Amino acid sequence: MGMPGLGRVFLATCVGSFFVLVLYFQSITKPVALHSAIGDSRLGKSRRNPLQTLYSGDQHAELSAAQRSLRGRRELLEEACLSQTRKRRVLSPDDLRHLIVDDKHSLIYCYVPKVACTNWKRVLMVLTGDGRHSDPLAIPANEAHVAGNLRTLSEFPVAEINQRLRSYLKFVFVREPFERLVSAYRNKFTRSYNTAFHKRYGTKIIRRHRADPRPEALQKGDDVSFQEFVRYLVDPRTQREEPLNEHWERVHSLCHPCLIHYDVVGKYETLEPDARAVLALAGAEGLVRFPTSGKSTRTDGDMAARFFKNISPFYQKKLFNLYRMDFLLFNYSTPEYLRTR
Ligand SMILES: *[C@@H]1O[C@H](CO)[C@@H](O)[C@H](O)[C@H]1NC(C)=O
């Protein structure tokens, strides 16, 4: 009863702030109108906003195949969101920790681990830097992941978050969900140097999902099988205790693609042209080149198929349900190798 008045004012301020956030998410149903509205003010010239060119309805003839496919993807995402999500949730700034901001080029990138995110972070360090870096690949991978080298949207006050969400080019890169999952498993559990993951997750997975574990395995957690990893993922306790680690958390939960209206959904399977398209839209193609690594990003369906061979149909089905939204929202078809029917 000390200071009810002050308490109420404070509460009202908080509620008001979140309300702004809700308004933003509910108001955007027509991205074309939105982007034509901000086109000129953003560039300060009467130049056509590249996004306007990409998404305005009367430009069909001029659209390149690449632009058409980006647009198709976004429309599919929007429709899938409408049919899949019933309830609207309010985002809090904490939900925006994966959204990296480039104020210089009005860009927002939602990073998804195991989908070329190191290279995107490097590119964004070049773009946001003061000219210290010019070659993305000259930036060591670990430096790209240092928190604080790049700003995230969650660091800004709510009004500034909304302003950026409204006017910036927002993009995300996704990958076939099980390819990504197998990549995360191989990287975190089959490499001897990843001792932090072995200790943090491996020991727990072995304790819970292995009958008669050796004391050494319990202590080191360095020999988790894919089967055990899958059991851990679908165990109800796992998500009750804490959010999934970002390396295997679903894009749907990391980037909120039904609440944040991404302008471009890039795919790992078409990384190079999609990355070029994003940089062109940002007007940054002359500033930096997206690193083209030697290794192919083509989907190696055989790899995932090999890992899933030892997973029973029961667990395959549970796992598919866990990642179902990522399959649906990003138009990935159910893998042929699954035995869930
Ligand atoms: C969705 O996937 C199917 C099958 O791979 C493909 O033919 C279609 O073009 C895709 N749709 C969009 C909008 O990308």
The ligand as an SDF file (V2000), in Angstrom:
LIG
                    3D

 14 14  0  0  0  0  0  0  0  0999 V2000
    7.1880  -25.1850  -52.4000 C   0  0  0  0  0  0  0  0  0  0  0  0
    7.8010  -26.4360  -52.6370 O   0  0  0  0  0  0  0  0  0  0  0  0
    7.4070  -27.0560  -53.8260 C   0  0  0  0  0  0  0  0  0  0  0  0
    8.0030  -28.4620  -53.8500 C   0  0  0  0  0  0  0  0  0  0  0  0
    9.3590  -28.4400  -53.5450 O   0  0  0  0  0  0  0  0  0  0  0  0
    7.8210  -26.2090  -55.0100 C   0  0  0  0  0  0  0  0  0  0  0  0
    7.4400  -26.8090  -56.2150 O   0  0  0  0  0  0  0  0  0  0  0  0
    7.1590  -24.8270  -54.8760 C   0  0  0  0  0  0  0  0  0  0  0  0
    7.6120  -23.9800  -55.8990 O   0  0  0  0  0  0  0  0  0  0  0  0
    7.5030  -24.2280  -53.5340 C   0  0  0  0  0  0  0  0  0  0  0  0
    6.7250  -23.0160  -53.3620 N   0  0  0  0  0  0  0  0  0  0  0  0
    7.2710  -21.8450  -53.0580 C   0  0  0  0  0  0  0  0  0  0  0  0
    6.3490  -20.7150  -52.9290 C   0  0  0  0  0  0  0  0  0  0  0  0
    8.4760  -21.6940  -52.8870 O   0  0  0  0  0  0  0  0  0  0  0  0
  1  2  1  0
  1 10  1  0
  2  3  1  0
  3  4  1  0
  3  6  1  0
  4  5  1  0
  6  7  1  0
  6  8  1  0
  8  9  1  0
  8 10  1  0
 10 11  1  0
 11 12  1  0
 12 13  1  0
 12 14  2  0
M  END
$$$$
